[in-house]
Amino acid sequence: MKSFRQYNEELAEAVDNWVVTVAKPVNKLKKGAEQKVKARSAFEAINKAMKLWGDPALKAAPMNSFSIQKEGFRPVPMFETSINDK
């Protein structure tokens, strides 16, 4: 049987930090406004950020009005290699 601490650590691993940024001006929000939230998915992160901004009309805004990224995420550069480079 798992202890409470083990169960809590598993839950903490499932939740990531997300940064939701306004990409296009929406209602009273200006471009560049951002919220940092903890969520399990991008969808949940956007909903939490909208709730923190406190504007219920944001749910009707198109999703391309927002930019979302995991905090601390660094894309890995793609290297072009060919078979003949050996």
C-alpha positions as CSV (number, residue, x, y, z in Angstrom):
1,M,0.0,0.0,0.0
2,K,1.3,3.5,-0.9
3,S,1.9,6.1,1.7
4,F,0.4,9.5,1.4
5,R,3.8,10.9,0.6
6,Q,4.3,8.6,-2.3
7,Y,0.9,9.3,-3.7
8,N,1.4,13.0,-3.3
9,E,4.8,12.8,-5.2
10,E,3.1,11.0,-8.1
11,L,0.5,13.7,-8.3
12,A,3.1,16.5,-8.3
13,E,4.9,14.8,-11.2
14,A,1.7,14.8,-13.2
15,V,1.2,18.6,-12.9
16,D,3.4,20.9,-14.9
17,N,4.0,24.7,-14.9
18,W,2.5,26.4,-18.0
19,V,2.8,30.0,-19.2
20,V,-0.3,31.3,-21.1
21,T,0.4,34.5,-23.0
22,V,-2.0,36.7,-24.9
23,A,-0.9,36.7,-28.6
24,K,-3.6,39.0,-29.9
25,P,-5.5,41.6,-27.9
26,V,-8.7,40.2,-26.5
27,N,-11.3,42.3,-24.6
28,K,-9.4,44.2,-21.9
29,L,-6.3,42.0,-22.2
30,K,-3.3,43.4,-24.1
31,K,-0.8,41.5,-26.2
32,G,1.9,40.1,-24.0
33,A,-0.1,39.7,-20.8
34,E,0.7,36.3,-19.2
35,Q,-0.4,34.0,-16.4
36,K,1.7,31.2,-14.9
37,V,-0.5,28.2,-13.9
38,K,0.0,24.6,-12.8
39,A,-2.0,22.2,-14.9
40,R,-2.0,18.7,-16.4
41,S,-2.6,19.7,-20.0
42,A,-2.6,22.7,-22.3
43,F,-6.4,22.8,-22.3
44,E,-6.5,22.9,-18.5
45,A,-3.8,25.6,-18.4
46,I,-5.8,27.9,-20.7
47,N,-9.0,27.5,-18.7
48,K,-7.1,28.2,-15.4
49,A,-5.5,31.3,-16.9
50,M,-8.9,32.6,-18.1
51,K,-10.3,32.1,-14.7
52,L,-7.4,34.0,-13.1
53,W,-7.9,36.9,-15.6
54,G,-11.5,37.1,-14.4
55,D,-13.2,37.7,-17.7
56,P,-15.9,35.2,-18.5
57,A,-16.1,36.4,-22.1
58,L,-12.6,35.0,-22.8
59,K,-14.1,31.5,-23.3
60,A,-15.6,32.8,-26.6
61,A,-12.2,34.1,-27.8
62,P,-10.4,32.1,-30.5
63,M,-7.6,29.9,-29.2
64,N,-5.1,31.5,-31.6
65,S,-5.4,34.6,-29.4
66,F,-3.3,32.7,-26.8
67,S,0.1,31.3,-26.8
68,I,0.9,28.4,-24.4
69,Q,4.2,26.9,-23.4
70,K,5.5,24.6,-20.7
71,E,7.7,26.5,-18.4
72,G,11.3,25.3,-18.6
73,F,10.7,23.6,-21.9
74,R,13.6,23.9,-24.3
75,P,13.2,22.5,-27.8
76,V,15.9,20.2,-29.0
77,P,17.6,21.5,-32.2
78,M,17.2,19.2,-35.2
79,F,20.5,18.4,-36.9
80,E,20.6,17.4,-40.5
81,T,22.7,14.4,-41.0
82,S,23.1,12.1,-43.9
83,I,24.3,8.6,-44.2
84,N,27.4,9.7,-46.2
85,D,28.7,11.9,-43.3
86,K,30.4,9.0,-41.6
